[in-house]
Amino acid sequence: MYKLSLLLLFCFTVSAVAADWPSFLGPNKNDITTAESNFNADLSKWSKVWENNIGVGYSAMTVSGNMAFNMSHDKKETETLHCFDASSGKSLWKFDYPGPLINKLHKGGPNSTPTVDGDFVFILGKAGQAFCLNKTDGSVVWKKDLHQLMEIKQPAFGFASSPLIYKDWILYTSGKAVALNKNSGELVWLSQNSSTEEAAYHPGHATPVIFEQNGTDYITFLLGTGLEVLKVEDGSFVARHNLKAEYNMTATTPLVLNEGRRIFLSWNRYSEMLDFDGQSLKSAWKKKDYIHTMQNNILIDGVIYGTHGKDRGKRTSFMAIDVQTGKTLWEEKGFRWSQITVVGDTMVCMTVDGNLVTVKVSKEKFEQISSAKWLEGVCWTKPTYANGRLYIRNDLGRVLCLKIK
């Protein structure tokens, strides 16, 4: 018993000291990770460890041990997965493959974030190229063309969902959902349209979420014109909630809460809380003064935190919202559109114009801790925090690794 207690204490200590960021949304799939004992929310205490310029794109960094992964495009005809030494930025290997830039209304390049699972790294190119690669050297294990497999039109802004692991499967969404065997790439299931209207399945650009309710596993994801819930075991249709987004553009990941009984959605016209009973979806409340284009929401202790407004809009703000009622608890007007990662009790915000801002997690009031200008250009990419290092990038492909001095 004494040895077991020591082992448990050791495992807890290791997890509290160091945590990887193996996929989009982080180790807990909620943009929240632990803070080391020496973490400091004062950005003046941080300095640049290394910098790389990798090419255009919006992929976030994923970290597994001392390996860091990111994706880019050379603005010609090649996409690349980069594998860096996480502590030094030295290139360990690169994997190049042909792919279109798809730069409609933005610089173009990959939208998806790599997913690391065991000895493999999974990526999704902008034209639907799904690869499973060996993590140690980038050699190809398998490849699939999701554009053909899913039988959909090319999404206007390219494929964007990040690969999602479920047991022995890897899942992707873009209008439809598909599950592949993660070891072989063989098709497990492909979701079927519940509506005969083609417009109902306009591809969205958000990563799906898996959740459990009463012993059943579900997957939920945003399309351009609604949200669907499917059973993970076979991709069968369960429920749909229609919405009308500007330009059919949805790119935010739903929040699932209350043991799968509620799903929170946000897009570019309003936000909405849905009740889900395992069979149907029903609106609980709507909030017209909290809109998103592609920024994420954070859920902590019954409060939703996030930045309201469009990415380059003037009327933006930081808001805290009561999850039960949709009531605004506080609002900091003028705060720029941001992507947010939570480290301990600190929200690390990457603003669209390249400022890093730290904000205390508090439902009582907005409390900014510090800010620092680190990047130029457009910053749509989520900051990644792993093993005491913070990774940020802009649309032009300037990647920085920061660490406490």
N, C-alpha and C positions, 0 to 999 in steps of 0.2 A: 504493500500500500504506500509505503514511504517512497519507493522508487517510482511508482506511478504518479504520485504527487509531484515529484521532482520533474518528471517528464512533462506533465501538463504545464507546470510553471515555466519550463524551458520553451515549450511550444508557444505559450502565450507571450513570453518575452520577445521571442523572435518575430512573431506577427506584429507586435506593437512597435518594434524597431524598424522593420523593413517590410514593405508590401509592393509587389509588382502591380503593373497596370496592364493586364493581358488582352484587353479588348475595349471596344467602345463602351462608355459608361463606367469603366473601371472594374475593380475586383468584386464589388458587390452589386454591380449593375444599377447603381443609383447615383453615380458621380460623387460618391463620398468615400474617403479613405482615412486611415488613422494618421495621426501626427506623431513624429518621433519626439523624444524628450527634449531635443534641442531645436525643435521647429520654432521659428520666429515670424510672426505676421508682419513685422516691420520690414518693408522691401528695401530699405536703405542698408539692411544687414545682408542683402543678397548680392552676388556678383556672377558674372558670366564665366562659365567653366569652358564651354566650347561653342563653336558656331559652324554651321554648314549651309551651303546654298545648293539646293537639290532640284529645283525646277518647280513649275507652277502646280497648284492643287490645294486641297482643303482637308486632306487626310490628317488625322491626329496621330500622335506618337503612341505606340504601345510598347511596353517594356516587360521583358521576361528575364530575370536574373540580370546579367550584365550585357544583354542584347536589347537594342532598341530598334523599332521598325517604323518606317514611314513610306509614303508613296508620293510620286510626282510625275509630271509630264514634261518633255523637253520642248514643247510648243511646235513640234514638227509631226512626228508620227510614232513616238515611242513613250510608253508608260514604264515606270520603274518602281520596284520595291527595293528600298534601301535597308540594309542591316548594319547598324553602327555598334561600336563599343559604347555602352551607355555612359560610361564615366569619362571617356576621352573624345568621343565623336569620331574616332577612326573608323573608316569603312572596313567592315568585315567581309561583306559580299554584296552584290547587286544582282537583281533579276530583271531583265528587260523583256518587254513583249510589245508587239505592235498594237496601237490603239488610237482612235481619233481624239482630238483635243476637246471637242464639244464645248465651245466657249460662248454660248448664248447668254448675253447679259452679264457675263463674268469672265474671268481670265481662263477658265477651263481647267482641265486636269482632274485627277481622281477626287471623288467625294467620300468614298468609303474609307474606313479605318481597318487596318489588319487585325486579325484575331489569332492569338497564340494559344495552342492547346497541346500540351505534352511536347512531343518532338516535332510538331508541325506548325506552320503558319498558313492561315487561310486569307486570301485577298479576293476582292471583287473589282474588276476594272470598270471604267466608265461605260464601256459598250457591252457589259455583261459577261466579261471573261472571268470565270471563277477558277481559281487555282488553289491546289493544296501543294505546299512546298516543304521540303525538308528544312527544319529550322537551322541546322548546323551549316549548310552550304548552299541553300537555295535551289537545290535540284527539284525537278518537277515530279510529284507523286501522281497527281492526276489533274486534268483540265476539263471544264465543261463550258459550253456556250449557253448562258441563261437566256439570251435573246431568242434563240431557237427553241430551247427546251420549254420555256414558258409560253411561247407563241404569242408574244406581245409586240406592239410597236416600240421603237426606240423612245424611251422617256425623253422629254424635251431638254432636261438638264442632265441626262445620263443616269445610269444606275447609281444609287447612292446608299442603299442600306448596307450596314456592316454585317459580316457573317456572324451568325448566332449559334453557339453550340447547345445542343440538347442531347444528352446521353451520347449515343454513337452516331448522331446525325449532325449535319450542319444545315441551317435554315437561312433563306434569303427571301426578301419581299420586294415587289415592284409591280403594283396592280394585282398580281397574284402572289401566292406564297408557294415555295417549293422546299422540300426536304431531301437532302442527299445523304448517303452513307459517307461519313467523314473520312473513312479509311480508303474507300474505293471510288467515291464519286458517283456510285450507282443511284438512280432515282428511287426514292422511297415513296413519295407521293407528290402530286401537284394539285393545288386547290382548283376547284371548279367555280365558275361564275354562278352566283345565285340570281343574277338579273340578266335579261336578254339585251338590255341597253348597253351598248359599247361604252358610252360615256361614263357609266357607273364604275368602270374599272380603269379610269384614267390613272396611270402610275403615280404613286406618291414617292417621296424621297426620304422617308423616315425608317429607322431601324425598328424591327419588331420587338415585342416583349412577351416572355413566357411567364405564366402564372398558374397557380393552383387554386381551385375552389372545390371544397367538399370531395377531395380525392381525385378530381379530374384535372388534367393539365390542359391549358388553353394557350393559344397564341393570338395576340391582338396587334394590329398595325393600321396605320393611316394610309388610305389611298388618296388620290387627288380629289375625290368626291365623297369620302366617307371613312368610317372606321369599321373594320370587320373583326369578328371573333371566330376562331376556328378551333376544333379539337386538334391537339398536337399529334395524337396517335395516328390519325389518318388524313388530316387536312380537311375534314368535313366541315361544312358551314354550320355555324351556330346562330349568329346574330349580326345585324348590320345597323349602323346609325349614319344617315346621310348628312352631309354638310355642304355648304357652298363657300369654298375658298376662292379668293381672287386668283385668276389664272390657273385654277385647279392645282395650286401650289401648296403642298403640305410637307413639312420637313422636320417636325418635332416628334420626339418619342413620347408616346402616352405614359402617364403615371398610373400605376395600378396600386390600389390601397385597400384597406379593410378586408384583408384575406381574399382579394379578388372580387369583392362585392361592389367596388367603385372604380371607375376609370376616368381620369382627367385628361381632357384634350385641349390643345391651344393651337391656334393658327392665325392667319392674317386678317380675320374679321371679328372674332370674339373667342372666348374660352368657354368650356362647358364641362360640368361634372355629370357623369352618367352612372346610374345604378345598373348592376348586372346580376341577375338571379340564376345564371347558369343556362338560361334559355333565351332571354331577351334583354334589350337595352332600353333604358328610359331616362330622360333628362331629369336631373335633380336641381340644377341651377345653371344659369348662364351669366357670363360677365363680359360686357361689351367694352369695358375700359381696360382690358388686359389682353393684348394681342401679340402674336409672335410671327416671325418669318421662319427662322430655323434655330433660334436659341433654345436652350434647354430649361427645364424646370427642376427645382430642388425641393424635395419633401422631407421635412424634419419636424418631428413632434407635433403633427397636426397643422403645420404651416407650410404653404407653398411659397418659395422665394424665386424671383426671376426678374428679368428686365422686360419692360413693356415697350412696344413700339417697333417700327420697321428699322432695318439695319442702318439706313442712312437718313432716317427721319429726324426732324428737329424736336418733336414732342415725344421724348422718351423718358423713362423713369425706372427706378428700382422699386419693387413692390413686395410686400409680405401679405399673404392672403389666408384667411381662415378656411381650412379645407372643408369644414362642415357646411358653412353658409355662403362662402364666396365673398364675404365682407373683407374690405381692405383694412388691414391692421395698421400699416404705415406705407407712405409713398415718398420717395426721394426724387422730386422732379428734376429733369435735366441730366440725370445719370445716363451715360451712353449705353446703347445696345451692347450686350455682353454675352459671352459664353462663361459658364461658372463651374468650377470644381471646388468641392468642399474638402478641406484638410483639417481634421479635428473639429474645432469650433470656429474655423475661419473660412469664409467664402473668398476664393481666389478668382477674380473676374478679369477676363481678357476682353477689353473693349474693342469695338469695330475699328477704331483708329489707332490701336497699338499700345494703349495704356494698360498696365497691370494695376489693379486696385484690389486691396484686401478689405473685407467688410466682416464685422463680427456677426455670427449667427445669433439673432435676437428677435423675438416676436414683439418686443416692447417698442423698439425704435431703430431707425437706421443709424449705424455707427461705423463710419469709415475709419480704418486704421492707418492706411498709407497708400501711396500711389507712386508709380514710376513709369516713365516712357521707355519702352524697350524696342518697339518695332514701328515700322512705317507701313504704308500701303493699307490693304484691307485685311482685317483679321477676323475671319469667320470660324476659325478652328478652335476647338476646345483645348484648354491647357491640360497637360497631363502631369500628375505628381506621382513619382515612384521612387522608393528607396532614397528619400532625402533630396531628390532632384526635381526641378520643375522644367518642363519642356513646352515651348511655345513656337508658333510659326505664323507667317503671313501668306497671302495668296501667291506671292512671287517665289516662295520656296526658301525664304531665309528662316532657318531653324536655330533656335537658341536653347542651350541647356544652362539653367541657373542653379546655384547652390548657396547656402548660407556661408558667409565668409569665415 
